[in-house]
Amino acid sequence: MLYFSRMSVPESKSARIISVLIGHTWDSIPVTHDPVKITFSPGDGGLMMKVSGPFFNDPEAPNGPPGLPFPALWDYEVVEAFFLDSTTENYLEVELCPHGQHLVLLLSGRGQAFQQQLPLSFNATVSGGRWEGGALLPWAFFPPNVNKMNSYAIHGSGAGRTYEALHPVPREDLVEGQKPNFHLLEYFQDFSLQSIMGEGWVQPESDLWKGKC
């Protein structure tokens, strides 16, 4: 589910805030709790990503300090956003944990990370069974020509591990024994940074993506 609201920022008179709700599991079953909400908006030198959702506290917190990258964060309670250039399969993956850890990966080719654990300005707070977090995603992290995206939320342990997706695999596409895979790029949906920053906005070039065409 997608929401728009307009805002006035220097980049463009038509810049907007976009909010999405992760309302289904990865295999298109409606979630049974308040959905995780992710909001994207213009930031100072990057894209602001804010998360608001239930705090499950399962599994336990990663054994790493808040505010720093943590490897394999996808094994914990996280909310993720992927930003894809579908013509090159270059994409940015951002993972945010309610305990304050984060993980940023740059990928070229399906599931092929060439950089990870990049620094990120991120903070998270937990209160009353919910958590909120905010991160500034620098423009340098984004591949050129982003045109697709997906977002995910993960929590739980063992048989109770739950994988949720903004754009899930349709029920008719599922095959017997299929497992969740967040790198099924064919299920990402249309997205452009200009839809947030405004039509006249031009994405800054990034040295991180040179040679990844």
Secondary structure, 3 states (H helix, E strand, C coil): CEEEEECCECCECCCEEEEEEECEECCCCECCCCCEEEEEEEECCEEEEEEEEECCCCCCCCCCCCCCECCCHHHCCEEEEEEEECCCCEEEEEEECCCCCEEEEEEECCCCEEEECCCCEEEEEEECCEEEEEEEEEHHHCCCCCCEEEEEEEECCHHHCEEEECCCCCHHHCCCCCCCCCCCHHHCEECCCHHHHCCCCCCCCCHHHCCCC
